[in-house]
């Protein structure tokens, strides 16, 4: 069992996916605290519905980003958090927080990193004309979406896709892989070796590939 601290800013659908996995006994974890910089985030209400402690720390709480992150670190440690989970937290972390939890902070990004990092990833994928996109769970380092990759899910990008339709397709996969990434961490199956995250005790799937458009289409 691992103690989580989840940082949120918005609607919190990934938070809900994690809560659902815990309550279904699929994820050996407890959410000790949900922290939000946005008091009006619906994610805050989701946490309260499930009786999870909530700490709202508005952006105005500190004069600098580093000072803000020092407040977050103090709260996380007070709640004995072991793994920090970013679930739509709309702030760039500073070294103050990253150094307090080295390779113990996860983030999810709606693209197949290292492509389309940063904001508007789904729009950028559609505009670029890629045939596949997806979601990536990674450890957080000092860069923007540059940390070691834990797990990825792939979705097709269709010719009639918009940013919104692609985002919806990707989000379904996010809700699957984020709880699983946390599960792998809780089970001690993740080992960071440089840029690579080695996942212990996983089976290989041979002779599997994806095409879009498919060469087997009639």
Order of alpha helices (4+ residues) and beta strands (2+ residues): beta-alpha-beta-alpha-beta-alpha-beta-alpha-beta-alpha-beta-beta-alpha-beta-beta
